[in-house]
Amino acid sequence: MFNFIFKSFPYLRCVVVSTSPTHKLHFLQHYPLSSSSSALKSVSSTPNLHSFTVDYLIKSCGFPPEKALSASKYTNFETPDKPDSVLTLFRNHGFTDTQISVLIRKLPRLLLSDPENTLLPKIEFFHSKGFSTQDITKIVSAAPGVLRRSLENQIIPAYNFFKALLKTEEKTKLVIKRFARILLYDDLHIYVIPNIEALREIGVPESNIVGLFTMQPRAFIMTNTDRFKEIVEEVKKMGFNPTKMMFGAAIHALRAMSKSTWEKKVEVFKKWGFSEDDILVAFRKHPRFMEASEDKIIGLMDFFVNRMGWESSIVARRAKLVSLCLERRIIPRCFFYQILLSKGLIKKGLGLIQMLDSTESYFLKKYVKKYEEEAPELLKLYQDRLNLSK
């Protein structure tokens, strides 16, 4: 039967590999005919490109043939002993086969690492700091480079630097879980301290600085000091109070875009009837107002103005609406609102903004279950609409 399947569907490769008696990986791989055939021909016709390595990467790590061929130029081994021991270590420490495959694709040279002396000490370090197994697998998957950097000279000093800055273990762990690559940066004093000093100089409270760093570590790590100071001055000129948390949110929003991108978004809003003052007031209320892409702004305004019949001034006054997801929140809830109207369960204009702004659990409790007796089909209709948006 399996022979029939492979003859009928030559692009399907179901590989069950046992590279040692103690472990086995299973991969179901689907490759386009053209790319698969050409890659496999390249492997077979180019023996000097480490065919054993290519075969191992495909069968044991789930690589597509062309990726395995490319990786073999930099990762070469002639026996499965070392790579098998690396895969075993990952599996024994909670990594799924999918995570292992993704991890090795990002950094194939990990297969050449010494599991006990190079990889294990880093995993044990994270455990010693209270990270869960799930946390560690996510951190390593997001930043596999941590397994290649020195524990004593890079990872521990970086961890201690952030702990000294943030004052607590919990906040340090939160930052690392949020942005694992933060452990890979050298010369942290050069990147981070000047940006923090720029905030201190204008009176931003230490607790707000810690809060901003905890929520947006990229703003400090990935922004050079001159640009950071420029952004701080722009935010001050816009009327934000340095002693308020909103000041930090505005810094993050401006840091995430260039001046030209800001100007393009301003022009989009103007086409929908916003004045520059409207835009600035909305940004002060909710800085994420300007983080939406141009396409999202157009889609939201088209829906609110042309589908819902709103004046654009409503959106200007309710800036948070622009940060909500159109497909997964706004459209399903407006659909639900219109059903309530059609059944006479609510009056027009009553509570729609609050309905859009509420959390999912509160929305279900306050609006959906409230009308279960009058219209028991409401929950199903709402869930069907949610499914359509996925």
C-alpha positions as CSV (number, residue, x, y, z in Angstrom):
1,M,0.0,0.0,0.0
2,F,2.8,2.5,0.9
3,N,4.5,1.7,-2.4
4,F,1.2,2.6,-4.2
5,I,1.1,5.9,-2.3
6,F,4.6,6.9,-3.1
7,K,4.2,6.0,-6.8
8,S,0.9,7.9,-7.0
9,F,2.1,10.9,-5.1
10,P,5.9,11.2,-5.6
11,Y,6.0,14.7,-4.0
12,L,5.0,13.2,-0.6
13,R,7.8,11.9,1.6
14,C,6.9,10.2,4.9
15,V,10.1,9.6,6.7
16,V,10.3,7.5,9.9
17,V,13.9,7.7,11.0
18,S,15.7,5.9,13.7
19,T,19.2,7.2,14.0
20,S,19.9,5.3,17.3
21,P,18.1,2.8,19.4
22,T,17.1,5.4,21.9
23,H,15.3,8.0,19.9
24,K,13.2,8.5,16.8
25,L,11.9,11.5,14.9
26,H,8.9,11.4,12.5
27,F,8.5,14.0,9.8
28,L,5.8,14.2,7.2
29,Q,7.2,16.4,4.5
30,H,5.5,17.9,1.4
31,Y,7.7,19.4,-1.2
32,P,6.8,20.9,-4.6
33,L,7.8,18.6,-7.4
34,S,10.1,21.0,-9.1
35,S,12.1,22.2,-6.1
36,S,12.2,18.8,-4.5
37,S,13.4,17.0,-7.7
38,S,16.0,19.6,-8.5
39,A,17.3,19.7,-5.0
40,L,17.6,16.0,-4.6
41,K,19.3,15.7,-8.0
42,S,21.8,18.3,-6.8
43,V,22.5,16.3,-3.8
44,S,23.0,13.0,-5.7
45,S,25.1,14.6,-8.4
46,T,27.3,16.6,-6.0
47,P,28.8,14.1,-3.5
48,N,31.4,16.6,-2.3
49,L,28.7,18.7,-0.6
50,H,28.5,16.3,2.4
51,S,25.7,14.0,1.3
52,F,25.5,12.3,4.7
53,T,24.9,15.7,6.3
54,V,22.2,16.5,3.8
55,D,20.5,13.2,4.3
56,Y,20.6,13.6,8.1
57,L,19.2,17.2,8.0
58,I,16.3,16.0,5.8
59,K,15.4,12.8,7.7
60,S,16.2,13.7,11.3
61,C,15.6,17.5,11.3
62,G,12.8,17.9,8.8
63,F,14.8,20.2,6.4
64,P,13.5,20.7,2.9
65,P,16.1,19.3,0.5
66,E,17.3,22.7,-0.8
67,K,17.7,24.0,2.7
68,A,19.6,20.9,3.8
69,L,21.9,21.3,0.8
70,S,22.6,24.9,1.7
71,A,23.2,24.2,5.4
72,S,25.6,21.3,4.6
73,K,28.1,23.8,3.3
74,Y,28.6,25.1,6.8
75,T,27.6,22.1,8.9
76,N,29.5,18.9,8.1
77,F,29.6,15.6,10.0
78,E,30.1,12.0,8.8
79,T,28.5,10.1,11.7
80,P,25.2,10.7,13.6
81,D,26.8,10.4,17.0
82,K,27.2,14.1,17.9
83,P,24.0,15.5,16.2
84,D,22.0,12.6,17.7
85,S,23.3,13.6,21.2
86,V,22.3,17.2,20.5
87,L,18.8,16.2,19.5
88,T,18.5,13.9,22.5
89,L,19.5,16.7,24.9
90,F,16.8,19.1,23.4
91,R,14.2,16.4,23.6
92,N,15.1,15.5,27.2
93,H,14.7,19.2,28.2
94,G,11.2,19.7,26.9
95,F,11.7,20.7,23.2
96,T,9.1,19.3,20.8
97,D,10.2,17.8,17.5
98,T,8.7,20.9,15.7
99,Q,10.7,23.3,18.0
100,I,13.9,21.2,17.4
101,S,13.4,21.3,13.7
102,V,12.8,25.1,13.7
103,L,15.8,25.6,16.0
104,I,18.2,23.6,13.9
105,R,17.0,25.3,10.7
106,K,17.8,28.7,12.3
107,L,21.2,27.6,13.5
108,P,22.3,24.3,11.9
109,R,25.8,24.5,13.6
110,L,24.1,23.7,16.9
111,L,24.4,20.0,15.7
112,L,28.1,20.3,16.1
113,S,27.9,21.6,19.7
114,D,29.0,19.7,22.8
115,P,25.7,18.9,24.5
116,E,27.1,18.5,28.0
117,N,29.7,21.3,28.1
118,T,28.2,23.9,25.8
119,L,24.4,23.5,25.6
120,L,23.4,22.0,29.0
121,P,25.0,24.7,31.2
122,K,22.9,27.4,29.5
123,I,19.7,25.5,29.9
124,E,20.6,24.9,33.6
125,F,21.3,28.6,34.1
126,F,17.8,29.6,32.9
127,H,16.3,26.9,35.2
128,S,18.3,28.3,38.1
129,K,16.8,31.7,37.6
130,G,13.3,30.3,37.8
131,F,12.4,30.1,34.1
132,S,10.0,27.2,33.4
133,T,10.7,24.5,30.8
134,Q,8.2,26.1,28.5
135,D,9.9,29.5,29.0
136,I,13.3,28.1,28.1
137,T,12.1,26.4,25.0
138,K,10.5,29.7,23.8
139,I,13.6,31.8,24.7
140,V,16.0,29.4,22.9
141,S,13.6,29.1,19.9
142,A,13.4,32.9,19.6
143,A,17.1,33.5,20.1
144,P,19.1,30.3,19.4
145,G,22.3,32.4,19.5
146,V,22.2,32.2,23.3
147,L,23.3,28.6,23.0
148,R,26.4,29.7,21.0
149,R,27.5,32.6,23.2
150,S,29.6,32.3,26.3
151,L,27.7,31.7,29.5
152,E,30.3,33.4,31.7
153,N,31.3,36.3,29.4
154,Q,28.0,37.2,27.8
155,I,24.8,35.6,29.1
156,I,25.4,36.0,32.9
157,P,26.8,39.6,32.6
158,A,23.8,40.6,30.4
159,Y,21.4,39.0,32.9
160,N,23.0,40.8,35.8
161,F,23.0,44.1,34.0
162,F,19.3,44.0,33.5
163,K,18.6,42.7,37.0
164,A,20.5,45.7,38.4
165,L,18.6,48.1,36.2
166,L,15.1,46.6,36.8
167,K,15.7,45.8,40.5
168,T,13.8,42.5,40.5
169,E,14.2,39.0,39.2
170,E,10.6,38.9,38.0
171,K,10.9,42.0,35.8
172,T,14.2,40.7,34.4
173,K,12.7,37.4,33.5
174,L,9.7,39.2,31.9
175,V,12.0,41.3,29.7
176,I,13.9,38.3,28.5
177,K,10.7,36.3,27.8
178,R,9.5,39.3,25.8
179,F,12.7,39.9,23.9
180,A,15.1,37.0,24.2
181,R,17.7,38.5,21.9
182,I,18.4,41.2,24.5
183,L,20.9,38.7,26.0
184,L,23.0,38.7,22.8
185,Y,23.9,42.4,22.7
186,D,27.5,43.4,23.6
187,D,28.4,46.7,25.2
188,L,25.0,47.2,26.9
189,H,26.3,50.3,28.7
190,I,26.8,52.0,25.3
191,Y,23.3,51.1,24.1
192,V,21.1,51.3,27.1
193,I,22.5,53.8,29.7
194,P,22.6,56.9,27.5
195,N,19.0,56.4,26.6
196,I,18.0,56.0,30.2
197,E,20.0,59.1,31.1
198,A,18.1,61.0,28.4
199,L,14.8,60.2,30.2
200,R,16.2,61.0,33.7
201,E,17.4,64.4,32.5
202,I,13.9,65.6,31.6
203,G,12.3,64.3,34.8
204,V,10.9,60.9,33.9
205,P,10.5,59.0,37.2
206,E,12.6,56.0,37.7
207,S,9.6,53.8,38.1
208,N,8.3,54.9,34.7
209,I,11.7,54.2,33.1
210,V,11.6,50.7,34.5
211,G,8.1,50.3,33.4
212,L,8.9,51.4,29.8
213,F,12.0,49.2,29.7
214,T,10.0,46.2,30.9
215,M,7.3,46.7,28.3
216,Q,9.5,47.9,25.4
217,P,13.1,46.8,25.8
218,R,13.6,47.3,22.0
219,A,13.2,51.0,22.4
220,F,16.4,51.2,24.5
221,I,18.4,48.5,22.8
222,M,17.7,49.1,19.1
223,T,17.7,52.9,19.0
224,N,20.9,54.9,18.9
225,T,21.3,57.7,21.5
226,D,21.0,60.6,19.0
227,R,17.8,59.3,17.6
228,F,16.4,58.5,21.0
229,K,17.1,62.0,22.3
230,E,15.5,63.4,19.2
231,I,12.3,61.3,19.8
232,V,12.2,62.5,23.5
233,E,12.3,66.1,22.3
234,E,9.5,65.5,19.8
235,V,7.3,63.9,22.4
236,K,7.9,66.8,24.8
237,K,6.9,69.3,22.0
238,M,3.7,67.3,21.4
239,G,2.6,68.2,24.9
240,F,3.2,64.9,26.7
241,N,4.0,65.1,30.4
242,P,7.4,63.4,31.2
243,T,6.0,62.3,34.6
244,K,3.2,60.3,33.1
245,M,3.4,56.7,31.7
246,M,1.9,58.0,28.4
247,F,5.2,59.8,27.7
248,G,6.9,56.4,27.4
249,A,4.1,55.0,25.2
250,A,4.6,58.0,22.8
251,I,8.3,57.4,22.7
252,H,7.7,53.8,21.7
253,A,5.2,54.8,19.0
254,L,7.5,57.3,17.4
255,R,10.5,55.0,17.6
256,A,8.7,52.4,15.6
257,M,8.4,54.6,12.5
258,S,10.3,57.0,10.4
259,K,9.3,60.6,9.9
260,S,8.2,59.9,6.4
261,T,6.0,57.1,7.6
262,W,4.4,59.4,10.2
263,E,3.7,62.0,7.5
264,K,2.1,59.3,5.2
265,K,-0.2,58.2,8.0
266,V,-1.1,61.9,8.7
267,E,-2.1,62.3,5.0
268,V,-4.3,59.1,5.1
269,F,-6.2,60.5,8.2
270,K,-6.6,63.8,6.5
271,K,-8.3,62.2,3.5
272,W,-10.9,60.9,6.0
273,G,-11.6,64.4,7.4
274,F,-9.1,64.6,10.2
275,S,-7.3,67.9,10.9
276,E,-3.7,67.9,12.2
277,D,-5.1,69.0,15.6
278,D,-7.5,66.0,15.5
279,I,-4.5,63.7,14.9
280,L,-2.4,65.2,17.6
281,V,-5.2,65.1,20.2
282,A,-5.9,61.4,19.3
283,F,-2.2,60.6,19.6
284,R,-2.1,62.2,23.0
285,K,-5.0,60.1,24.2
286,H,-3.8,56.9,22.8
287,P,-0.3,56.8,21.2
288,R,-1.0,53.4,19.5
289,F,-3.4,55.4,17.3
290,M,-0.4,56.1,15.0
291,E,1.0,52.6,15.1
292,A,-1.6,51.2,12.7
293,S,-0.4,50.7,9.1
294,E,-1.7,52.9,6.3
295,D,-3.7,49.9,5.0
296,K,-5.3,49.3,8.4
297,I,-6.2,52.9,8.8
298,I,-7.9,52.9,5.4
299,G,-9.7,49.6,6.1
300,L,-10.9,50.8,9.6
301,M,-12.1,54.2,8.3
302,D,-13.9,52.7,5.3
303,F,-15.7,50.3,7.6
304,F,-16.7,52.9,10.2
305,V,-17.6,55.7,7.8
306,N,-19.0,53.8,4.8
307,R,-20.4,50.6,6.5
308,M,-21.4,51.9,9.9
309,G,-22.3,55.5,8.9
310,W,-20.1,57.2,11.5
311,E,-18.6,60.6,11.3
312,S,-14.8,60.5,11.3
313,S,-14.9,62.8,14.4
314,I,-16.2,59.8,16.4
315,V,-13.0,57.9,15.6
316,A,-10.9,61.0,16.4
317,R,-12.5,61.2,19.8
318,R,-12.1,57.4,20.4
319,A,-8.5,57.0,19.3
320,K,-8.2,53.5,20.8
321,L,-10.6,52.1,18.1
322,V,-7.7,52.4,15.6
323,S,-5.6,49.9,17.6
324,L,-8.3,47.3,17.7
325,C,-8.3,44.4,15.2
326,L,-10.8,45.0,12.4
327,E,-11.4,41.4,11.4
328,R,-11.3,39.7,14.8
329,R,-13.0,42.3,17.0
330,I,-14.6,45.2,15.3
331,I,-16.5,43.5,12.5
332,P,-17.8,40.5,14.6
333,R,-19.0,42.8,17.4
334,C,-20.6,45.3,15.0
335,F,-22.4,42.4,13.3
336,F,-23.6,41.3,16.8
337,Y,-24.7,44.8,17.6
338,Q,-26.7,45.0,14.4
339,I,-28.4,41.7,15.3
340,L,-29.4,43.1,18.7
341,L,-30.8,46.2,16.9
342,S,-32.8,44.1,14.4
343,K,-34.4,42.1,17.3
344,G,-35.3,45.3,19.2
345,L,-33.2,44.3,22.1
346,I,-31.2,47.6,22.2
347,K,-31.7,51.1,20.9
348,K,-29.5,52.5,18.1
349,G,-26.3,54.1,19.4
350,L,-26.5,52.5,22.8
351,G,-23.2,51.0,24.1
352,L,-21.5,50.2,20.7
353,I,-18.2,52.0,21.7
354,Q,-18.2,50.2,25.0
355,M,-19.0,47.0,23.3
356,L,-16.0,47.4,21.0
357,D,-13.7,48.4,23.8
358,S,-14.4,45.7,26.3
359,T,-12.4,42.5,26.7
360,E,-13.6,39.3,25.2
361,S,-14.7,37.8,28.5
362,Y,-16.5,40.9,29.6
363,F,-18.2,41.2,26.2
364,L,-19.5,37.7,26.4
365,K,-20.8,38.2,29.9
366,K,-22.2,41.7,29.5
367,Y,-23.7,41.5,26.0
368,V,-24.0,38.0,24.7
369,K,-25.1,36.0,27.7
370,K,-27.3,38.9,28.9
371,Y,-29.7,38.2,26.0
372,E,-29.5,34.4,26.0
373,E,-33.1,34.0,27.0
374,E,-34.5,36.4,24.5
375,A,-32.3,35.2,21.7
376,P,-30.5,31.9,22.5
377,E,-28.9,31.7,19.0
378,L,-26.9,34.9,19.6
379,L,-23.8,33.1,20.9
380,K,-23.6,30.8,17.9
381,L,-24.1,33.6,15.5
382,Y,-21.3,35.6,17.1
383,Q,-18.9,32.6,17.2
384,D,-19.7,31.8,13.5
385,R,-18.8,35.4,12.7
386,L,-15.5,35.1,14.6
387,N,-14.7,31.9,12.7
388,L,-15.2,33.7,9.4
389,S,-12.6,36.3,10.5
390,K,-9.9,33.7,11.1
